[in-house]
Amino acid sequence: MPIKRSAYVGETLGRLIEEEGASRDQLAFDFSVSKPTITSIKANKRTMAADVASESIRLYDNPEYIMDILHEFSHGFTSPVMRGKKVEQHRLALRHTTAKEMRNVLQMMEEAGLEKNIESLSTVERERIANLMDALLHSRLHSDNLLKQLQVEYRMSLKMRIKDVLVKWKALGWI
């Protein structure tokens, strides 16, 4: 799956301007583009280039913005920010829904039959695997949004946490 070369991210850029209190002049300077380019991107009249998106992620430690940009540029491969009417953004509400999704995944893993020979799976068993994959995606969505909210509420950089755990994962031989 290729990363998009450019994407319409007007709403995302608008939220960044509002949340960070950044002016269009500041964003133009930070992203090394003109002020009219920022205006056009925000109005969805122009796309943001992938290199500008990458630089913006490097410069701004705003978890919602980063999630939005990654989701858009990855063709939806990464988790989106949950902004639906039925979503409570508080860390305790997200903890509850994340735990519920994780318990569901654990139960489904027990029932999925992952130990069986792949070539001999029945249609029903293959459907269980597909359902498990969907449940893992649900769990990832909730986990990613909980991580985002923990950064927001505790003011602990997710970028820095990732940087630290990458070192640990490498030392463990996981990556």
N, C-alpha and C positions, 0 to 999 in steps of 0.2 A: 504494500500500500504506500504510494508516494505521498509525501507531505505537499499540501497545496503551495503553489508558488505565490499566490496572493488570495486574499479573502475580504469580503465585506464585513467590517467589524465596527460599524458606526455606533450601535448601542453600547458595545463593550468599551469603546473609546470614550463615549459620553459618561459612562459610569466611572471610568478611571479619572476623568477630569473632575467629576463631582466628588468622588471619594478622596482623592489626593489633593484637591484644591489647586491643581495645576492649571496654569493658563495655556492657551493654545500656543502662545509664544514659547513657553517653557518646553512644551511637548515637541514643537518644531525643532528647537535647539537640541533636545535630548535625542530625538530620532533622526537628526541630521536631514530634515526635510523642510520645505517651506511652510509658512503659516497657511497659505491657501491649500496646500496639500492636506494638512491636518483638518482644515475646515471641510474639504471635500470628503475625506475619509469619514469624519464624524457624521456627515449628511448622507452617507452611503452612496455618494456619487462617484466614488473612487475606491478601489481596493487598497488594502495595506499589503505591502510586499513582505514575503517571508523573512527577509533579512531585517526589515524594520521591526517586525513582530518579535524576532529573536532578540534584537537589541532592547526592545521595550521590556521583555521579560527579565533580561539581565539587569536593567536599571530600576525597575519598580518591583518591590517586594509586596505586591498586593495579590493575595491568593485567589480572589474571585476573578480578577483580571487575567491572571496567569491561566487559571482553569478555562476561562472563556476562550482565550487565544489558542491554547493547546487543543481544546475540543474542536474549534472551527478549523484550524490548520491541519488537524489529523483526520479529517472527514468523520468526526464523531467517535474516533477510536478511544479517546480518553473521556473521563467522566465530565458531564456538564455540571454547572452549578444548579442546585435544586432551588428554583424560585417559584414553584407552583403555589397555588392558593392553599393547599393542604399541608404545606411544609412549615413547621416551626423551626426557626433558625437557632434557637438557644442550644447550647452545648448539651444540656441534659436531655432535651427532646431528641437531638441527633444521636446521643449515646444510646438511648432507648431503642430507636429504630435500627441503628447499626447492630446492636446486640441481637435484636430479633432476627434480622437478616442473617447474621452469622450463625445463630442457632439453627435456622432453617437450612443453611448450607451444610452444616455438620450432619444433620439428620439425613439430608438427601445424599450425602457422600456415603453414608452407611448403606443406604438402600439402592444406590446406583449400580452396584456390581462392577466396580472398576477393576476388580481382580480377575474378571472373566476374560477369556480369549476374545480379542476384538473381532476377529473374523466370524466367530460363532454367535454374536449377539443377535437377538431377535429384534423385530421392529419395536416392540414395547420397550425392550432394554435400551435400544438406541434413543428412543424418546425420553427415557429417564436421564440419559447422559445429556441430551439437549436441554432438558429442564434444569439439570444441575448447572450447566453452563450459564443459563439465564439467571439462576439464583446467585451464582458467583458474580455475575455482572451487577445484579441488584445490590449485593453486599459491597462490591467495589464502589458503586455510586454513593452509598451511604457512608462508607469509610472515608472516601475522599472528601465528602462534604463535611464530615465530622472533623477531619484534619484541618480543612479550611477554616472552620469555625473556631477551633482551638487556637489557631494563629490569631484570628481576629480578637477573640476575647482575652487570651492570655498574652498577646503581643509577643509571641515566640515565633521566630521565623521558620517557616516550613522549609525554605531553601537551605537554611543552616542545618536543620535536622537531617535533611536528605544528604547534605554534604558529609555530615558526621557518620550516618549509617552506611553510606556507600563505602567508606573506609573499612568499617566493621565487616560488611558483606564480602569485600575483597579479601580481607584477612581470613575470613572463614572459608574462602574458596567457593562462595556461592555465585560470584560473578567474576 
